[in-house]
Amino acid sequence: QVQLVESGGGSVQAGGSLRLSCAASTRTFVKLAMAWFRQVPGKQREFVAAANWVTHSGSGTYYTDSVKGRFTISRDNGENTVHLQMNSLKPEDTALYYCAASNTIVKITTAPDYWGQGTQVTVSS
């Protein structure tokens, strides 16, 4: 079983930045595709960003259109962690952010195999 623990959430004013982190408890981290999702009350969980096993100069990363140019996903396979750097935050970015993992890149954006508990991000205007 893979355990994912998020951290770094908080409250920030519009235009500010936050860096989310996700620690994975597994010896097979390098074989997992990783992703971030977010959800607001009454809405479906939304895909935000994903990274495959190995990324090089941004290749192998994917983003939803609304965060392109503002958010950056990265991973450190040596530390079993994935990060989401969020810049130029907007009130509409307010949501509960979840870390996710999948054994195959094919399902990472739609049906991940593992989920974290979530960390709250609140952006005020």
NUSE-567297 format. One line per 5 residues: number of its first residue (from 1); for each residue x, y, z of N, C-alpha, C, O. Coordinates in pm, whole numbers, always signed. Example, Ala and Ser with C-alpha at 12.3 -4.5 7.8 and 13.67 -1.06 7.14 Angstrom:
NUSE-567297
1) +1319 -569 +780 +1230 -450 +780 +1320 -330 +780 +1424 -332 +846 | +1285 -225 +708 +1367 -106 +714 +1290 +3 +787 +1341 +114 +804 .
This chain:
NUSE-567297
1) +84 -118 +0 +0 +0 +0 +88 +125 +0 +186 +134 +75 | +52 +220 -86 +125 +345 -96 +53 +452 -15 -66 +475 -34 | +125 +517 +76 +69 +624 +156 +123 +758 +107 +243 +774 +88 | +33 +854 +87 +69 +987 +40 +27 +1090 +144 -87 +1089 +191 | +119 +1179 +180 +92 +1281 +281 +127 +1418 +226 +242 +1445 +194 .
6) +25 +1505 +215 +46 +1640 +163 +78 +1739 +275 +44 +1717 +391 | +143 +1848 +237 +173 +1956 +329 +196 +2083 +250 +213 +2079 +128 | +195 +2197 +318 +224 +2324 +253 +103 +2410 +223 +119 +2522 +175 | -16 +2361 +249 -135 +2440 +224 -146 +2554 +324 -75 +2557 +424 | -235 +2648 +295 -253 +2762 +383 -338 +2869 +319 -403 +2847 +217 .
11) -336 +2987 +381 -412 +3101 +332 -316 +3207 +278 -215 +3238 +341 | -349 +3261 +162 -264 +3361 +98 -350 +3460 +20 -460 +3426 -24 | -301 +3581 +4 -373 +3681 -74 -351 +3659 -223 -251 +3599 -264 | -444 +3708 -303 -432 +3696 -448 -299 +3752 -495 -255 +3858 -450 | -234 +3679 -587 -104 +3720 -637 +11 +3657 -562 +126 +3666 -605 .
16) -18 +3594 -450 +85 +3531 -370 +121 +3392 -420 +73 +3347 -523 | +208 +3325 -343 +257 +3193 -382 +252 +3094 -267 +258 +3132 -150 | +240 +2967 -302 +246 +2857 -207 +317 +2741 -274 +312 +2726 -396 | +383 +2658 -194 +450 +2539 -244 +397 +2418 -169 +421 +2403 -49 | +326 +2333 -239 +273 +2211 -181 +373 +2097 -197 +446 +2090 -296 .
21) +376 +2009 -98 +465 +1894 -103 +387 +1768 -73 +288 +1771 +0 | +431 +1657 -129 +368 +1528 -107 +477 +1424 -86 +561 +1403 -173 | +474 +1360 +29 +571 +1256 +61 +507 +1119 +42 +398 +1093 +95 | +573 +1032 -32 +521 +898 -59 +596 +793 +20 +720 +791 +22 | +522 +706 +87 +581 +598 +164 +580 +470 +80 +486 +391 +85 .
26) +686 +454 +2 +699 +337 -84 +841 +328 -137 +909 +430 -151 | +885 +206 -164 +1018 +187 -221 +1014 +184 -373 +1117 +173 -439 | +893 +195 -429 +877 +191 -574 +832 +326 -629 +762 +331 -731 | +872 +434 -563 +829 +568 -604 +867 +598 -749 +790 +661 -821 | +985 +555 -791 +1031 +585 -927 +945 +520 -1033 +954 +557 -1150 .
31) +861 +424 -997 +774 +355 -1091 +634 +415 -1095 +548 +368 -1170 | +609 +518 -1014 +478 +579 -1005 +468 +710 -1083 +560 +792 -1081 | +357 +728 -1150 +324 +857 -1207 +258 +936 -1094 +180 +879 -1018 | +287 +1065 -1083 +235 +1146 -974 +151 +1261 -1027 +172 +1308 -1139 | +57 +1307 -946 -31 +1415 -990 -89 +1493 -873 -84 +1449 -758 .
36) -143 +1609 -905 -217 +1692 -810 -357 +1716 -866 -374 +1744 -984 | -456 +1705 -779 -595 +1735 -811 -646 +1837 -711 -582 +1860 -608 | -760 +1899 -740 -821 +1990 -645 -973 +1979 -653 -1028 +1940 -756 | -1039 +2014 -543 -1184 +2002 -538 -1243 +2112 -450 -1192 +2142 -343 | -1353 +2172 -498 -1427 +2271 -421 -1564 +2213 -390 -1610 +2124 -461 .
41) -1631 +2260 -284 -1762 +2206 -246 -1862 +2211 -361 -1877 +2313 -427 | -1931 +2099 -383 -2033 +2092 -486 -1982 +2071 -627 -2061 +2066 -721 | -1850 +2057 -644 -1792 +2039 -776 -1713 +1908 -784 -1675 +1851 -682 | -1691 +1862 -907 -1613 +1742 -928 -1465 +1769 -900 -1418 +1882 -913 | -1395 +1664 -861 -1252 +1677 -841 -1185 +1704 -975 -1214 +1636 -1074 .
46) -1098 +1802 -980 -1037 +1850 -1103 -888 +1818 -1110 -814 +1839 -1013 | -845 +1768 -1223 -703 +1744 -1246 -630 +1877 -1257 -679 +1970 -1321 | -512 +1886 -1195 -433 +2008 -1197 -301 +1990 -1271 -272 +2063 -1365 | -222 +1891 -1229 -91 +1870 -1289 -44 +1727 -1266 -87 +1662 -1170 | +43 +1677 -1354 +96 +1542 -1341 +239 +1535 -1391 +282 +1616 -1472 .
51) +313 +1435 -1341 +450 +1411 -1382 +472 +1261 -1397 +430 +1183 -1312 | +538 +1222 -1505 +566 +1081 -1524 +687 +1038 -1440 +734 +1116 -1357 | +738 +917 -1462 +846 +863 -1380 +967 +954 -1373 +1022 +978 -1266 | +1009 +1003 -1488 +1127 +1089 -1497 +1095 +1209 -1585 +1039 +1194 -1694 | +1130 +1327 -1538 +1108 +1448 -1615 +1242 +1514 -1648 +1335 +1511 -1567 .
56) +1251 +1573 -1766 +1372 +1641 -1810 +1335 +1776 -1871 +1267 +1782 -1974 | +1380 +1882 -1808 +1356 +2017 -1858 +1208 +2042 -1889 +1175 +2107 -1988 | +1122 +1990 -1803 +980 +2011 -1821 +908 +1904 -1902 +786 +1896 -1896 | +980 +1824 -1975 +917 +1718 -2053 +862 +1612 -1958 +921 +1585 -1853 | +749 +1553 -1995 +689 +1453 -1911 +598 +1510 -1804 +555 +1438 -1714 .
61) +569 +1640 -1813 +476 +1704 -1720 +353 +1752 -1795 +360 +1783 -1914 | +240 +1758 -1725 +113 +1795 -1787 +34 +1886 -1693 +40 +1869 -1571 | -39 +1982 -1750 -114 +2078 -1672 -251 +2105 -1732 -269 +2098 -1853 | -347 +2135 -1646 -476 +2180 -1694 -458 +2324 -1740 -373 +2396 -1688 | -537 +2366 -1838 -519 +2497 -1901 -522 +2614 -1802 -448 +2711 -1820 .
66) -604 +2607 -1701 -622 +2718 -1609 -500 +2749 -1522 -493 +2856 -1463 | -404 +2657 -1514 -287 +2679 -1430 -157 +2687 -1508 -51 +2711 -1450 | -162 +2667 -1639 -42 +2673 -1721 +25 +2810 -1709 -41 +2913 -1719 | +156 +2809 -1689 +230 +2933 -1674 +235 +2984 -1533 +313 +3074 -1503 | +153 +2928 -1443 +149 +2972 -1304 +195 +2863 -1207 +262 +2892 -1108 .
71) +159 +2739 -1236 +194 +2626 -1149 +305 +2542 -1213 +314 +2533 -1335 | +388 +2482 -1129 +495 +2394 -1177 +501 +2270 -1089 +514 +2280 -967 | +493 +2153 -1151 +505 +2028 -1078 +647 +1976 -1094 +705 +1984 -1202 | +703 +1921 -987 +836 +1864 -991 +843 +1746 -895 +760 +1734 -805 | +940 +1658 -916 +954 +1543 -828 +1100 +1515 -800 +1187 +1542 -882 .
76) +1124 +1459 -682 +1257 +1419 -639 +1249 +1271 -606 +1204 +1233 -498 | +1293 +1188 -700 +1283 +1043 -680 +1372 +992 -567 +1345 +887 -508 | +1478 +1066 -536 +1566 +1027 -427 +1501 +1047 -291 +1533 +976 -196 | +1410 +1145 -281 +1342 +1175 -156 +1198 +1127 -154 +1128 +1146 -54 | +1152 +1066 -261 +1014 +1017 -271 +913 +1129 -248 +817 +1113 -173 .
81) +937 +1243 -312 +848 +1357 -295 +811 +1419 -429 +886 +1411 -526 | +695 +1481 -432 +650 +1557 -547 +603 +1692 -494 +546 +1700 -385 | +627 +1798 -572 +593 +1933 -529 +505 +2002 -632 +506 +1968 -750 | +431 +2101 -586 +353 +2185 -674 +378 +2330 -633 +328 +2376 -530 | +456 +2400 -713 +483 +2541 -689 +372 +2622 -753 +351 +2614 -875 .
86) +299 +2699 -674 +185 +2776 -722 +215 +2924 -708 +229 +2975 -597 | +224 +2993 -821 +251 +3135 -824 +131 +3210 -881 +44 +3151 -945 | +127 +3340 -857 +19 +3426 -907 -117 +3367 -875 -204 +3358 -962 | -136 +3327 -752 -260 +3262 -711 -380 +3354 -724 -372 +3475 -701 | -493 +3294 -762 -618 +3365 -780 -723 +3308 -685 -711 +3193 -642 .
91) -826 +3386 -650 -932 +3335 -563 -993 +3206 -615 -1032 +3120 -535 | -1004 +3189 -746 -1060 +3069 -803 -972 +2945 -787 -1014 +2834 -819 | -850 +2964 -737 -762 +2852 -707 -793 +2791 -571 -741 +2685 -536 | -878 +2857 -494 -916 +2807 -362 -980 +2670 -374 -1078 +2653 -447 | -925 +2572 -302 -975 +2435 -310 -899 +2347 -212 -800 +2389 -152 .
96) -946 +2224 -198 -873 +2123 -125 -786 +2051 -228 -838 +1994 -324 | -656 +2055 -210 -563 +1997 -306 -519 +1858 -261 -478 +1838 -147 | -528 +1762 -354 -493 +1623 -326 -372 +1578 -407 -359 +1611 -524 | -286 +1503 -344 -177 +1436 -411 -228 +1299 -455 -304 +1235 -383 | -187 +1255 -574 -231 +1126 -625 -117 +1053 -694 -20 +1115 -738 .
101) -129 +921 -703 -27 +839 -767 -92 +726 -844 -201 +680 -809 | -26 +682 -950 -78 +574 -1032 +36 +486 -1081 +148 +533 -1103 | +6 +357 -1097 +106 +263 -1146 +127 +276 -1296 +222 +220 -1351 | +39 +350 -1362 +53 +371 -1506 +15 +514 -1540 -79 +569 -1483 | +88 +575 -1631 +63 +712 -1673 -72 +724 -1742 -131 +832 -1744 .
106) -122 +615 -1796 -248 +615 -1869 -365 +660 -1781 -456 +728 -1829 | -364 +622 -1653 -476 +649 -1564 -454 +763 -1466 -543 +793 -1387 | -339 +826 -1469 -306 +925 -1367 -398 +1047 -1367 -425 +1102 -1260 | -446 +1090 -1481 -531 +1209 -1488 -678 +1181 -1467 -757 +1275 -1450 | -718 +1056 -1467 -859 +1021 -1457 -893 +930 -1340 -995 +951 -1274 .
111) -811 +830 -1313 -840 +734 -1207 -712 +686 -1139 -670 +572 -1159 | -650 +771 -1059 -527 +731 -988 -550 +614 -894 -663 +590 -849 | -445 +540 -864 -455 +424 -777 -449 +462 -629 -502 +390 -545 | -385 +574 -597 -366 +615 -458 -394 +764 -440 -369 +845 -530 | -447 +798 -321 -480 +937 -289 -428 +977 -151 -420 +894 -60 .
116) -393 +1105 -138 -357 +1159 -8 -481 +1213 +59 -591 +1205 +4 | -466 +1268 +180 -578 +1321 +257 -622 +1459 +211 -736 +1499 +234 | -535 +1532 +147 -567 +1665 +98 -513 +1774 +188 -498 +1755 +309 | -485 +1889 +130 -440 +2006 +204 -513 +2128 +150 -522 +2147 +29 | -565 +2212 +239 -649 +2325 +199 -566 +2443 +153 -467 +2481 +217 .
121) -607 +2501 +40 -547 +2624 -13 -658 +2727 -24 -758 +2704 -92 | -641 +2841 +42 -740 +2947 +39 -675 +3076 -9 -577 +3123 +49 | -730 +3132 -116 -676 +3254 -175 -780 +3365 -161 -891 +3354 -213 | -746 +3471 -90 -837 +3582 -68 -808 +3697 -164 -694 +3716 -207 | -913 +3771 -199 -898 +3883 -291 -861 +4010 -219 -845 +4115 -282 .
